[in-house]
Amino acid sequence: MILEAKDLNYYYQDGEQRRYILKDTSISFEKGKFYTILGQSGSGKTTLLSLLSALDSPHSGEVLFNEENIKKIGYEKYRRNNVGIIFQSYNLIPTFTAIENVLVPMSITENEIPDDTKTVAYNLLDYIGIVKNKADRLVNQLSGGEQQRVAIARALATNVELILADEPTGNLDEEMEQEIIDIFKKLMSMGNVSLW
Ligand SMILES: Nc1ncnc2c1ncn2[C@@H]1O[C@H](COP(=O)(O)OP(=O)(O)OP(=O)(O)O)[C@@H](O)[C@H]1O
């Protein structure tokens, strides 16, 4: 298993009451597979993803990455080196260009990456469908679909084995949604996501 959640509990305190969002939730994910998590609005999908991506921590239970507790790996280290995260609203740095956004995680990861990070980032963006002249634009001068491609390139830039995405097509029209899903499928069919 590349990722496992074991007996996760997460709640909000509502006066004297605990309102549980996740109760003894366990789930496991095999390497090299594509999973979709479905549930009603408010059922806790974002909460689960935030625990799996170490953006938040559970009240009890544990998350294992390649059999190791992510708390032991260190949440910050795990986020830098092991997981790429994609959000519904892209969460790019608006004052940076597309290429600069992709370079950010490359500058802080401890994973081994080629010296010529700029070339790698341009190639990655190009592969995902962002050509050079768009890569040099500020991201808020790109369409929603293009911004999400930049976010995908950013998530892949550190050569991670695991990508977690929270409604990555939620802000896009149907056609763009299909294109983004096709990118994920293409990446999956390549096995290892390394594009260098
Ligand atoms: N800060 C908070 N305080 C109290 N309750 C919260 C807080 N943040 C989220 N919740 C509640 O936690 C529950 C789970 O939220 P979560 O965002 O994980 O659901 P979701 O399944 O991702 O929903 P959606 O599909 O609408 O995005 C919701 O009922 C939400 O109202």
The ligand as an SDF file (V2000), in Angstrom:
LIG
                    3D

 31 33  0  0  0  0  0  0  0  0999 V2000
  -14.1210   25.0290   10.8550 N   0  0  0  0  0  0  0  0  0  0  0  0
  -15.1960   24.2630   10.9280 C   0  0  0  0  0  0  0  0  0  0  0  0
  -15.9850   24.2540   12.0360 N   0  0  0  0  0  0  0  0  0  0  0  0
  -17.0530   23.4450   12.1230 C   0  0  0  0  0  0  0  0  0  0  0  0
  -17.4450   22.5980   11.1570 N   0  0  0  0  0  0  0  0  0  0  0  0
  -16.7220   22.5620   10.0380 C   0  0  0  0  0  0  0  0  0  0  0  0
  -15.5580   23.3830    9.8540 C   0  0  0  0  0  0  0  0  0  0  0  0
  -15.0250   23.1030    8.6440 N   0  0  0  0  0  0  0  0  0  0  0  0
  -15.8300   22.1700    8.0860 C   0  0  0  0  0  0  0  0  0  0  0  0
  -16.8420   21.8400    8.9150 N   0  0  0  0  0  0  0  0  0  0  0  0
  -17.8900   20.8330    8.6530 C   0  0  0  0  0  0  0  0  0  0  0  0
  -17.3010   19.5700    8.4340 O   0  0  0  0  0  0  0  0  0  0  0  0
  -18.1110   18.7990    7.5390 C   0  0  0  0  0  0  0  0  0  0  0  0
  -17.2320   18.1310    6.5090 C   0  0  0  0  0  0  0  0  0  0  0  0
  -16.6910   19.1180    5.6340 O   0  0  0  0  0  0  0  0  0  0  0  0
  -15.8670   18.7280    4.3340 P   0  0  0  0  0  0  0  0  0  0  0  0
  -15.4400   20.0050    3.7040 O   0  0  0  0  0  0  0  0  0  0  0  0
  -14.8190   17.7480    4.7000 O   0  0  0  0  0  0  0  0  0  0  0  0
  -16.9860   18.0080    3.4380 O   0  0  0  0  0  0  0  0  0  0  0  0
  -16.9830   17.6070    1.8990 P   0  0  0  0  0  0  0  0  0  0  0  0
  -17.4690   16.2010    1.8200 O   0  0  0  0  0  0  0  0  0  0  0  0
  -15.6360   17.8850    1.3010 O   0  0  0  0  0  0  0  0  0  0  0  0
  -18.0510   18.6110    1.2940 O   0  0  0  0  0  0  0  0  0  0  0  0
  -18.2010   19.2750   -0.1760 P   0  0  0  0  0  0  0  0  0  0  0  0
  -18.5120   18.1580   -1.1270 O   0  0  0  0  0  0  0  0  0  0  0  0
  -19.3830   20.2030    0.0020 O   0  0  0  0  0  0  0  0  0  0  0  0
  -16.9270   19.9980   -0.4830 O   0  0  0  0  0  0  0  0  0  0  0  0
  -19.1470   19.7560    6.9830 C   0  0  0  0  0  0  0  0  0  0  0  0
  -20.3840   19.4450    7.5840 O   0  0  0  0  0  0  0  0  0  0  0  0
  -18.6550   21.1250    7.3880 C   0  0  0  0  0  0  0  0  0  0  0  0
  -19.7320   21.9900    7.6290 O   0  0  0  0  0  0  0  0  0  0  0  0
  1  2  1  0
  2  3  1  0
  2  7  2  0
  3  4  2  0
  4  5  1  0
  5  6  2  0
  6  7  1  0
  6 10  1  0
  7  8  1  0
  8  9  2  0
  9 10  1  0
 10 11  1  0
 11 12  1  0
 11 30  1  0
 12 13  1  0
 13 14  1  0
 13 28  1  0
 14 15  1  0
 15 16  1  0
 16 17  2  0
 16 18  1  0
 16 19  1  0
 19 20  1  0
 20 21  2  0
 20 22  1  0
 20 23  1  0
 23 24  1  0
 24 25  2  0
 24 26  1  0
 24 27  1  0
 28 29  1  0
 28 30  1  0
 30 31  1  0
M  END
$$$$
